Amino acid sequence: MKNKTRQPTRFIPNNSLFSKIRLFNLLAILFLSSLYFIALFFFNQFFSPTYFYVGSLFLLAFLICFAANLVPNYNAGFLFLFFSALLTWNINDIGVTGIFKVLIFLIIGVIFELSSNLFAIKIYTHYLTNLLSAILVITLIPVLIALFLSLNVALAMLTSFINLLLLTFLAGASGAVVSIAVWILFGSYLEKIRPF
């Protein structure tokens, strides 16, 4: 009788880029996007344009990191930005609205996922990986807006543009650092509410 050799089980990594996530994970990310939308609505009512811009970027960086840590799949950041773009497409928090805002959020979502994978090659803690990726994509927002609208105008006002980049970087870095600090301090409790 011919012996059948068992074929080795093929390993498929759970953290592949844009991998499928379960319904509860999807709802958790949608919940965070809804919080972002509600916060922007109130920010827009009570904050001046400058504080509105800084506050929205701080919160965006905070929630990107929070989503990536709450649902540790490499598509969490992208999905959060995708849902947030759809919910806030008509809110002028970053300087553009409509299709331009949706496109910018989709682009930085893809960059977030790609940079997370690249950073993970050399960095073995997902907290630092998410931190660096969030700071990168938030800082790129004014650059993408300039590319979409008018790069010549941005270059003509180079000093103001550099100041805007610095302000954006500080807002994004602050939000990301606070988010990671929350996970470091309260991670043992937050892991209990992970939707999987």
Salt bridges, closest charged atoms under 4 A:
ASP93 OD1 - LYS101 NZ 2.49
